[in-house]
Amino acid sequence: MSKWIRKGDRVKVIAGNSKGRIGEVLGRTEDRVLIQNVNIRKKHLKRTQESQGPRIIEMEVPIHISNVALCDPEGNILKISVRQKDGERELVYKTGAQSILYRNVKKPA
């Protein structure tokens, strides 16, 4: 689910021009995520007093959160579920018959 994605997670793009690419989440706003080396765009900059001349830089642009899914290190998309254990919530995913801990969920303050 997209509401469980946060900074530092490994995600796979499931729709759009960058479909199939995998990267780490660098940041998140409400409905957009910035992913490392995904959705690269070129920006043309004018000459300023600090820089010697005009230049073109490449930068990552945020992508909508509905276009990404959590994935494991091999790149397989995960179906995440929430498990309550000892008063703490955990995100887990299943492989075969066993469920593997993905990470803990912080309690809302």
N, CA, C and O atoms as a GROMACS GRO file, in nm:
protein
  436
    1MET      N    1   0.083  -0.119   0.000
    1MET     CA    2   0.000   0.000   0.000
    1MET      C    3   0.087   0.124   0.000
    1MET      O    4   0.196   0.125   0.057
    2SER      N    5   0.039   0.227  -0.063
    2SER     CA    6   0.120   0.347  -0.077
    2SER      C    7   0.135   0.424   0.053
    2SER      O    8   0.232   0.498   0.068
    3LYS      N    9   0.042   0.411   0.147
    3LYS     CA   10   0.055   0.489   0.269
    3LYS      C   11   0.168   0.440   0.358
    3LYS      O   12   0.208   0.511   0.451
    4TRP      N   13   0.222   0.321   0.332
    4TRP     CA   14   0.332   0.269   0.413
    4TRP      C   15   0.468   0.305   0.357
    4TRP      O   16   0.569   0.277   0.421
    5ILE      N   17   0.474   0.367   0.241
    5ILE     CA   18   0.603   0.404   0.182
    5ILE      C   19   0.658   0.525   0.254
    5ILE      O   20   0.587   0.623   0.277
    6ARG      N   21   0.787   0.518   0.289
    6ARG     CA   22   0.853   0.632   0.354
    6ARG      C   23   0.999   0.638   0.312
    6ARG      O   24   1.047   0.551   0.240
    7LYS      N   25   1.068   0.740   0.358
    7LYS     CA   26   1.207   0.764   0.321
    7LYS      C   27   1.294   0.644   0.357
    7LYS      O   28   1.283   0.588   0.467
    8GLY      N   29   1.380   0.604   0.264
    8GLY     CA   30   1.470   0.492   0.287
    8GLY      C   31   1.420   0.359   0.236
    8GLY      O   32   1.496   0.263   0.230
    9ASP      N   33   1.292   0.350   0.198
    9ASP     CA   34   1.237   0.225   0.146
    9ASP      C   35   1.284   0.201   0.003
    9ASP      O   36   1.316   0.296  -0.069
   10ARG      N   37   1.287   0.075  -0.035
   10ARG     CA   38   1.323   0.035  -0.171
   10ARG      C   39   1.191   0.013  -0.247
   10ARG      O   40   1.107  -0.066  -0.204
   11VAL      N   41   1.175   0.083  -0.360
   11VAL     CA   42   1.051   0.075  -0.435
   11VAL      C   43   1.078   0.045  -0.582
   11VAL      O   44   1.187   0.067  -0.634
   12LYS      N   45   0.974  -0.005  -0.649
   12LYS     CA   46   0.980  -0.033  -0.792
   12LYS      C   47   0.869   0.047  -0.859
   12LYS      O   48   0.756   0.051  -0.810
   13VAL      N   49   0.902   0.111  -0.970
   13VAL     CA   50   0.803   0.190  -1.044
   13VAL      C   51   0.717   0.094  -1.125
   13VAL      O   52   0.769   0.012  -1.201
   14ILE      N   53   0.584   0.104  -1.109
   14ILE     CA   54   0.493   0.011  -1.176
   14ILE      C   55   0.415   0.077  -1.289
   14ILE      O   56   0.341   0.008  -1.359
   15ALA      N   57   0.429   0.208  -1.310
   15ALA     CA   58   0.360   0.276  -1.419
   15ALA      C   59   0.437   0.402  -1.457
   15ALA      O   60   0.507   0.460  -1.375
   16GLY      N   61   0.422   0.442  -1.581
   16GLY     CA   62   0.486   0.564  -1.629
   16GLY      C   63   0.608   0.537  -1.715
   16GLY      O   64   0.637   0.423  -1.750
   17ASN      N   65   0.680   0.644  -1.747
   17ASN     CA   66   0.797   0.633  -1.835
   17ASN      C   67   0.911   0.554  -1.772
   17ASN      O   68   0.990   0.494  -1.844
   18SER      N   69   0.921   0.554  -1.642
   18SER     CA   70   1.030   0.484  -1.572
   18SER      C   71   0.986   0.347  -1.522
   18SER      O   72   1.046   0.295  -1.428
   19LYS      N   73   0.886   0.287  -1.584
   19LYS     CA   74   0.832   0.159  -1.539
   19LYS      C   75   0.940   0.052  -1.535
   19LYS      O   76   1.018   0.035  -1.629
   20GLY      N   77   0.944  -0.021  -1.421
   20GLY     CA   78   1.040  -0.129  -1.405
   20GLY      C   79   1.167  -0.089  -1.333
   20GLY      O   80   1.244  -0.177  -1.293
   21ARG      N   81   1.192   0.039  -1.315
   21ARG     CA   82   1.314   0.084  -1.247
   21ARG      C   83   1.297   0.074  -1.096
   21ARG      O   84   1.188   0.090  -1.043
   22ILE      N   85   1.409   0.048  -1.029
   22ILE     CA   86   1.410   0.030  -0.884
   22ILE      C   87   1.500   0.136  -0.823
   22ILE      O   88   1.606   0.167  -0.877
   23GLY      N   89   1.458   0.192  -0.709
   23GLY     CA   90   1.539   0.291  -0.642
   23GLY      C   91   1.496   0.309  -0.498
   23GLY      O   92   1.398   0.250  -0.452
   24GLU      N   93   1.573   0.390  -0.428
   24GLU     CA   94   1.546   0.418  -0.287
   24GLU      C   95   1.473   0.551  -0.275
   24GLU      O   96   1.505   0.646  -0.346
   25VAL      N   97   1.376   0.557  -0.186
   25VAL     CA   98   1.299   0.679  -0.165
   25VAL      C   99   1.386   0.780  -0.091
   25VAL      O  100   1.436   0.754   0.018
   26LEU      N  101   1.404   0.897  -0.153
   26LEU     CA  102   1.485   1.004  -0.093
   26LEU      C  103   1.400   1.098  -0.009
   26LEU      O  104   1.451   1.160   0.085
   27GLY      N  105   1.273   1.109  -0.042
   27GLY     CA  106   1.184   1.198   0.032
   27GLY      C  107   1.041   1.177  -0.011
   27GLY      O  108   1.013   1.116  -0.115
   28ARG      N  109   0.950   1.229   0.070
   28ARG     CA  110   0.808   1.212   0.040
   28ARG      C  111   0.730   1.335   0.083
   28ARG      O  112   0.752   1.389   0.192
   29THR      N  113   0.639   1.379  -0.004
   29THR     CA  114   0.540   1.478   0.035
   29THR      C  115   0.410   1.402   0.050
   29THR      O  116   0.414   1.279   0.064
   30GLU      N  117   0.297   1.468   0.049
   30GLU     CA  118   0.170   1.399   0.072
   30GLU      C  119   0.145   1.287  -0.027
   30GLU      O  120   0.121   1.173   0.012
   31ASP      N  121   0.150   1.318  -0.156
   31ASP     CA  122   0.116   1.216  -0.256
   31ASP      C  123   0.225   1.193  -0.359
   31ASP      O  124   0.200   1.131  -0.462
   32ARG      N  125   0.345   1.242  -0.335
   32ARG     CA  126   0.455   1.225  -0.430
   32ARG      C  127   0.581   1.178  -0.356
   32ARG      O  128   0.605   1.215  -0.241
   33VAL      N  129   0.660   1.097  -0.426
   33VAL     CA  130   0.786   1.049  -0.368
   33VAL      C  131   0.900   1.082  -0.464
   33VAL      O  132   0.883   1.079  -0.586
   34LEU      N  133   1.015   1.112  -0.408
   34LEU     CA  134   1.136   1.138  -0.484
   34LEU      C  135   1.223   1.014  -0.474
   34LEU      O  136   1.263   0.976  -0.364
   35ILE      N  137   1.253   0.951  -0.588
   35ILE     CA  138   1.325   0.825  -0.590
   35ILE      C  139   1.460   0.845  -0.656
   35ILE      O  140   1.471   0.914  -0.758
   36GLN      N  141   1.563   0.786  -0.598
   36GLN     CA  142   1.699   0.800  -0.647
   36GLN      C  143   1.713   0.737  -0.786
   36GLN      O  144   1.676   0.622  -0.807
   37ASN      N  145   1.766   0.815  -0.881
   37ASN     CA  146   1.792   0.773  -1.020
   37ASN      C  147   1.667   0.728  -1.096
   37ASN      O  148   1.676   0.644  -1.185
   38VAL      N  149   1.551   0.781  -1.062
   38VAL     CA  150   1.426   0.751  -1.132
   38VAL      C  151   1.360   0.883  -1.168
   38VAL      O  152   1.364   0.979  -1.091
   39ASN      N  153   1.298   0.888  -1.286
   39ASN     CA  154   1.228   1.006  -1.336
   39ASN      C  155   1.323   1.126  -1.348
   39ASN      O  156   1.298   1.233  -1.293
   40ILE      N  157   1.433   1.105  -1.420
   40ILE     CA  158   1.536   1.207  -1.440
   40ILE      C  159   1.489   1.306  -1.546
   40ILE      O  160   1.444   1.266  -1.654
   41ARG      N  161   1.500   1.434  -1.517
   41ARG     CA  162   1.465   1.540  -1.611
   41ARG      C  163   1.583   1.636  -1.623
   41ARG      O  164   1.665   1.648  -1.531
   42LYS      N  165   1.592   1.704  -1.739
   42LYS     CA  166   1.699   1.802  -1.760
   42LYS      C  167   1.644   1.941  -1.733
   42LYS      O  168   1.532   1.974  -1.771
   43LYS      N  169   1.726   2.023  -1.666
   43LYS     CA  170   1.687   2.160  -1.636
   43LYS      C  171   1.793   2.253  -1.694
   43LYS      O  172   1.912   2.235  -1.669
   44HIS      N  173   1.749   2.351  -1.771
   44HIS     CA  174   1.838   2.448  -1.833
   44HIS      C  175   1.851   2.568  -1.741
   44HIS      O  176   1.751   2.630  -1.704
   45LEU      N  177   1.976   2.602  -1.705
   45LEU     CA  178   2.000   2.714  -1.614
   45LEU      C  179   2.068   2.828  -1.690
   45LEU      O  180   2.153   2.806  -1.776
   46LYS      N  181   2.028   2.949  -1.655
   46LYS     CA  182   2.088   3.068  -1.715
   46LYS      C  183   2.225   3.095  -1.653
   46LYS      O  184   2.261   3.039  -1.549
   47ARG      N  185   2.298   3.181  -1.718
   47ARG     CA  186   2.425   3.227  -1.663
   47ARG      C  187   2.396   3.323  -1.549
   47ARG      O  188   2.314   3.414  -1.564
   48THR      N  189   2.464   3.303  -1.436
   48THR     CA  190   2.450   3.394  -1.322
   48THR      C  191   2.588   3.442  -1.281
   48THR      O  192   2.688   3.402  -1.341
   49GLN      N  193   2.594   3.528  -1.182
   49GLN     CA  194   2.723   3.578  -1.136
   49GLN      C  195   2.806   3.467  -1.072
   49GLN      O  196   2.928   3.469  -1.077
   50GLU      N  197   2.738   3.370  -1.010
   50GLU     CA  198   2.810   3.261  -0.946
   50GLU      C  199   2.865   3.160  -1.047
   50GLU      O  200   2.975   3.109  -1.030
   51SER      N  201   2.788   3.132  -1.153
   51SER     CA  202   2.832   3.034  -1.252
   51SER      C  203   2.888   3.105  -1.374
   51SER      O  204   2.850   3.218  -1.405
   52GLN      N  205   2.979   3.038  -1.442
   52GLN     CA  206   3.048   3.100  -1.554
   52GLN      C  207   2.962   3.109  -1.680
   52GLN      O  208   2.974   3.204  -1.757
   53GLY      N  209   2.875   3.011  -1.701
   53GLY     CA  210   2.795   3.014  -1.823
   53GLY      C  211   2.669   2.934  -1.807
   53GLY      O  212   2.643   2.876  -1.701
   54PRO      N  213   2.590   2.931  -1.912
   54PRO     CA  214   2.468   2.850  -1.905
   54PRO      C  215   2.504   2.701  -1.898
   54PRO      O  216   2.609   2.659  -1.947
   55ARG      N  217   2.417   2.625  -1.839
   55ARG     CA  218   2.445   2.482  -1.825
   55ARG      C  219   2.314   2.405  -1.816
   55ARG      O  220   2.207   2.462  -1.794
   56ILE      N  221   2.325   2.275  -1.833
   56ILE     CA  222   2.211   2.185  -1.824
   56ILE      C  223   2.242   2.085  -1.714
   56ILE      O  224   2.346   2.019  -1.716
   57ILE      N  225   2.151   2.074  -1.617
   57ILE     CA  226   2.170   1.977  -1.510
   57ILE      C  227   2.060   1.872  -1.516
   57ILE      O  228   1.950   1.898  -1.564
   58GLU      N  229   2.091   1.753  -1.468
   58GLU     CA  230   1.991   1.646  -1.460
   58GLU      C  231   1.949   1.632  -1.315
   58GLU      O  232   2.033   1.631  -1.225
   59MET      N  233   1.819   1.622  -1.293
   59MET     CA  234   1.768   1.613  -1.157
   59MET      C  235   1.651   1.516  -1.151
   59MET      O  236   1.580   1.496  -1.250
   60GLU      N  237   1.632   1.456  -1.032
   60GLU     CA  238   1.518   1.368  -1.012
   60GLU      C  239   1.395   1.453  -0.984
   60GLU      O  240   1.402   1.553  -0.912
   61VAL      N  241   1.283   1.412  -1.040
   61VAL     CA  242   1.157   1.481  -1.020
   61VAL      C  243   1.063   1.386  -0.947
   61VAL      O  244   1.063   1.266  -0.976
   62PRO      N  245   0.984   1.436  -0.853
   62PRO     CA  246   0.893   1.347  -0.779
   62PRO      C  247   0.794   1.276  -0.871
   62PRO      O  248   0.754   1.328  -0.975
   63ILE      N  249   0.756   1.156  -0.830
   63ILE     CA  250   0.660   1.073  -0.903
   63ILE      C  251   0.542   1.044  -0.809
   63ILE      O  252   0.560   1.037  -0.688
   64HIS      N  253   0.423   1.028  -0.866
   64HIS     CA  254   0.306   1.005  -0.782
   64HIS      C  255   0.319   0.872  -0.709
   64HIS      O  256   0.367   0.774  -0.765
   65ILE      N  257   0.275   0.868  -0.585
   65ILE     CA  258   0.294   0.752  -0.498
   65ILE      C  259   0.215   0.630  -0.547
   65ILE      O  260   0.250   0.517  -0.512
   66SER      N  261   0.110   0.651  -0.625
   66SER     CA  262   0.033   0.538  -0.676
   66SER      C  263   0.107   0.463  -0.785
   66SER      O  264   0.067   0.352  -0.822
   67ASN      N  265   0.213   0.521  -0.838
   67ASN     CA  266   0.290   0.458  -0.946
   67ASN      C  267   0.409   0.378  -0.896
   67ASN      O  268   0.488   0.330  -0.976
   68VAL      N  269   0.423   0.360  -0.764
   68VAL     CA  270   0.534   0.283  -0.710
   68VAL      C  271   0.480   0.178  -0.613
   68VAL      O  272   0.370   0.191  -0.560
   69ALA      N  273   0.561   0.072  -0.592
   69ALA     CA  274   0.526  -0.034  -0.499
   69ALA      C  275   0.651  -0.077  -0.424
   69ALA      O  276   0.761  -0.073  -0.480
   70LEU      N  277   0.635  -0.117  -0.300
   70LEU     CA  278   0.748  -0.166  -0.222
   70LEU      C  279   0.801  -0.294  -0.285
   70LEU      O  280   0.724  -0.374  -0.339
   71CYS      N  281   0.934  -0.313  -0.279
   71CYS     CA  282   0.992  -0.434  -0.336
   71CYS      C  283   1.104  -0.485  -0.246
   71CYS      O  284   1.156  -0.412  -0.162
   72ASP      N  285   1.139  -0.612  -0.266
   72ASP     CA  286   1.247  -0.674  -0.190
   72ASP      C  287   1.380  -0.649  -0.263
   72ASP      O  288   1.379  -0.592  -0.372
   73PRO      N  289   1.494  -0.690  -0.205
   73PRO     CA  290   1.624  -0.665  -0.269
   73PRO      C  291   1.637  -0.725  -0.410
   73PRO      O  292   1.714  -0.674  -0.491
   74GLU      N  293   1.563  -0.833  -0.440
   74GLU     CA  294   1.570  -0.893  -0.574
   74GLU      C  295   1.485  -0.817  -0.675
   74GLU      O  296   1.498  -0.840  -0.795
   75GLY      N  297   1.398  -0.727  -0.629
   75GLY     CA  298   1.313  -0.650  -0.718
   75GLY      C  299   1.173  -0.702  -0.732
   75GLY      O  300   1.098  -0.654  -0.818
   76ASN      N  301   1.134  -0.800  -0.651
   76ASN     CA  302   0.998  -0.852  -0.655
   76ASN      C  303   0.905  -0.763  -0.574
   76ASN      O  304   0.939  -0.722  -0.463
   77ILE      N  305   0.787  -0.733  -0.629
   77ILE     CA  306   0.691  -0.648  -0.560
   77ILE      C  307   0.634  -0.723  -0.440
   77ILE      O  308   0.603  -0.841  -0.448
   78LEU      N  309   0.622  -0.652  -0.327
   78LEU     CA  310   0.574  -0.711  -0.202
   78LEU      C  311   0.431  -0.671  -0.174
   78LEU      O  312   0.390  -0.558  -0.202
   79LYS      N  313   0.354  -0.764  -0.119
   79LYS     CA  314   0.222  -0.734  -0.067
   79LYS      C  315   0.238  -0.723   0.084
   79LYS      O  316   0.263  -0.822   0.152
   80ILE      N  317   0.224  -0.605   0.135
   80ILE     CA  318   0.248  -0.576   0.276
   80ILE      C  319   0.118  -0.588   0.354
   80ILE      O  320   0.012  -0.546   0.308
   81SER      N  321   0.128  -0.645   0.474
   81SER     CA  322   0.015  -0.647   0.566
   81SER      C  323   0.064  -0.602   0.703
   81SER      O  324   0.184  -0.606   0.732
   82VAL      N  325  -0.028  -0.558   0.786
   82VAL     CA  326   0.006  -0.507   0.919
   82VAL      C  327  -0.026  -0.614   1.021
   82VAL      O  328  -0.134  -0.675   1.019
   83ARG      N  329   0.069  -0.637   1.113
   83ARG     CA  330   0.051  -0.737   1.218
   83ARG      C  331   0.072  -0.667   1.352
   83ARG      O  332   0.166  -0.590   1.370
   84GLN      N  333  -0.019  -0.695   1.445
   84GLN     CA  334  -0.009  -0.641   1.581
   84GLN      C  335   0.063  -0.744   1.666
   84GLN      O  336   0.018  -0.858   1.678
   85LYS      N  337   0.176  -0.704   1.727
   85LYS     CA  338   0.253  -0.797   1.808
   85LYS      C  339   0.307  -0.724   1.930
   85LYS      O  340   0.381  -0.627   1.917
   86ASP      N  341   0.270  -0.770   2.049
   86ASP     CA  342   0.314  -0.710   2.175
   86ASP      C  343   0.284  -0.561   2.181
   86ASP      O  344   0.366  -0.484   2.232
   87GLY      N  345   0.171  -0.519   2.131
   87GLY     CA  346   0.132  -0.379   2.136
   87GLY      C  347   0.197  -0.293   2.030
   87GLY      O  348   0.170  -0.173   2.024
   88GLU      N  349   0.283  -0.349   1.945
   88GLU     CA  350   0.348  -0.274   1.839
   88GLU      C  351   0.298  -0.324   1.704
   88GLU      O  352   0.268  -0.442   1.687
   89ARG      N  353   0.291  -0.233   1.608
   89ARG     CA  354   0.249  -0.271   1.474
   89ARG      C  355   0.371  -0.296   1.389
   89ARG      O  356   0.470  -0.223   1.396
   90GLU      N  357   0.365  -0.402   1.306
   90GLU     CA  358   0.475  -0.439   1.219
   90GLU      C  359   0.423  -0.457   1.077
   90GLU      O  360   0.311  -0.504   1.057
   91LEU      N  361   0.505  -0.420   0.981
   91LEU     CA  362   0.473  -0.448   0.842
   91LEU      C  363   0.540  -0.580   0.805
   91LEU      O  364   0.660  -0.596   0.825
   92VAL      N  365   0.463  -0.673   0.753
   92VAL     CA  366   0.517  -0.804   0.716
   92VAL      C  367   0.473  -0.839   0.573
   92VAL      O  368   0.372  -0.788   0.524
   93TYR      N  369   0.550  -0.927   0.509
   93TYR     CA  370   0.511  -0.980   0.380
   93TYR      C  371   0.534  -1.130   0.382
   93TYR      O  372   0.614  -1.181   0.461
   94LYS      N  373   0.463  -1.202   0.297
   94LYS     CA  374   0.469  -1.346   0.299
   94LYS      C  375   0.548  -1.400   0.179
   94LYS      O  376   0.536  -1.350   0.067
   95THR      N  377   0.628  -1.502   0.207
   95THR     CA  378   0.693  -1.579   0.102
   95THR      C  379   0.662  -1.724   0.133
   95THR      O  380   0.716  -1.781   0.229
   96GLY      N  381   0.578  -1.783   0.054
   96GLY     CA  382   0.536  -1.919   0.081
   96GLY      C  383   0.447  -1.921   0.204
   96GLY      O  384   0.348  -1.849   0.211
   97ALA      N  385   0.483  -2.005   0.303
   97ALA     CA  386   0.403  -2.018   0.424
   97ALA      C  387   0.449  -1.927   0.536
   97ALA      O  388   0.376  -1.906   0.633
   98GLN      N  389   0.570  -1.872   0.526
   98GLN     CA  390   0.623  -1.791   0.636
   98GLN      C  391   0.605  -1.642   0.608
   98GLN      O  392   0.609  -1.599   0.493
   99SER      N  393   0.586  -1.565   0.714
   99SER     CA  394   0.576  -1.420   0.701
   99SER      C  395   0.704  -1.358   0.754
   99SER      O  396   0.754  -1.396   0.860
  100ILE      N  397   0.758  -1.263   0.678
  100ILE     CA  398   0.887  -1.201   0.708
  100ILE      C  399   0.863  -1.055   0.747
  100ILE      O  400   0.785  -0.985   0.683
  101LEU      N  401   0.931  -1.012   0.851
  101LEU     CA  402   0.920  -0.874   0.898
  101LEU      C  403   0.986  -0.780   0.799
  101LEU      O  404   1.101  -0.799   0.761
  102TYR      N  405   0.911  -0.678   0.757
  102TYR     CA  406   0.967  -0.574   0.667
  102TYR      C  407   1.026  -0.461   0.751
  102TYR      O  408   1.141  -0.422   0.733
  103ARG      N  409   0.944  -0.408   0.844
  103ARG     CA  410   0.991  -0.307   0.939
  103ARG      C  411   0.880  -0.279   1.040
  103ARG      O  412   0.765  -0.318   1.020
  104ASN      N  413   0.914  -0.210   1.147
  104ASN     CA  414   0.817  -0.170   1.248
  104ASN      C  415   0.750  -0.040   1.205
  104ASN      O  416   0.807   0.040   1.130
  105VAL      N  417   0.628  -0.021   1.252
  105VAL     CA  418   0.553   0.101   1.224
  105VAL      C  419   0.550   0.183   1.351
  105VAL      O  420   0.512   0.132   1.457
  106LYS      N  421   0.589   0.308   1.342
  106LYS     CA  422   0.584   0.393   1.461
  106LYS      C  423   0.440   0.424   1.495
  106LYS      O  424   0.356   0.442   1.407
  107LYS      N  425   0.413   0.431   1.625
  107LYS     CA  426   0.280   0.467   1.671
  107LYS      C  427   0.257   0.616   1.643
  107LYS      O  428   0.350   0.696   1.657
  108PRO      N  429   0.135   0.653   1.603
  108PRO     CA  430   0.107   0.795   1.582
  108PRO      C  431   0.113   0.871   1.713
  108PRO      O  432   0.066   0.823   1.816
  109ALA      N  433   0.172   0.989   1.708
  109ALA     CA  434   0.188   1.070   1.830
  109ALA      C  435   0.065   1.148   1.863
  109ALA      O  436   0.063   1.220   1.963
   0.00000   0.00000   0.00000
